[in-house]
Amino acid sequence: MKLSDATVIVIDYVTLFDDRFLKNEYIRSVNELRNRKSEIVEAYKMYLAYVGAFHILDNEEVNMHFNFISKLDSFIDDSDARKLRLILAKINKRNNSIFKPKVSVEETRLMVDFTAHAIHNPYHDELLEVMSNAQKHTINWIQSNRKLNELEYFEIMFRDVLDIEYTIELAQEFYSSYEAEYVKK
């Protein structure tokens, strides 16, 4: 996957979090995703390695992305989403009205299990490590008085940090994206 493709996938994912989602809507249909979850994770690997290597986002923007990454498992199959929304409605009604619908132990367990995965998932830590390793690799490279446009830098970045096959085209796009945006200004 090229950086440009990864960036498009990340932007597509981030745009799903409009006001509707930020207002207590955390049970989402997987059909709303424009890409498979695995593609989103792979795109974020490339994108966050780029962010980590070149420090192109501020802390608030990085935190926003990790917040969205944490919510990736809140996108579930339609039938499961409908079922959980009904359970959530019963829980809310139970907590906010005189009429107290019964919420079974099984329904409570389903909601607790979903919530645990919807709020934090293993992708978060995996992608945080990718970004951190990209930063470390870049800092070590610069401290050894090497230039960021050297192909060996990218070969190590792709092989050791991203665990993807290195190609010169990927390396050129990775650096030229940075150069076009930040170096020549």
C-alpha positions, 0 to 999 in steps of 0.5 A: 500500500502506498502512502497516498492510498493509506492517507485516503483510507485514513481520511475516509475512516476519520470522516465517519466520526461526525457529530452524530457519532460523537453524541453517544452513538457508539454502536455502529454498523460495519457497513458504514466502513468504506474499507475492511478493518484490516485495510484501515489498520494497514493504512494507519500503519503507513500513515502513522509511520509517516506522522512519527517520522516527520512529526507532521501532526500536533499532539491533539491531532495524534490523540484524535486519531488514536481515539478513532482507532480505539473505536474501530471495533465499535463497527459491528454486523448489522444484526448485532448492532440492532440487538445491542441498540435494543438492549441499550434502549432498555438500559436507558429506559430502565435508568431514566423512567418509572417503567423499568424494563427487565434487562437479562444477565445475558443482555447485560453481558453482551453489552459489557463485552461489546463496550469493552471492545468498542472502547479499546482494542489491540489495534490502538497499542499496535499502531502506537508502537508503529508510530513510536518505532518510526520516531525512534528510527528517525531520531537515531538516523538523524543523530548518526548524521545521516540524511532522511532522503537516503534510501537505506533509511526507508528500507529499514523503516519499511522492513523493521518498523512497518514489516512490509516489503520495501520498494524504491517507489514506496520510499520515493513517495514517502519522502517526496510527500514530506518534501513537497509539504514541509521542506520546500516551503 
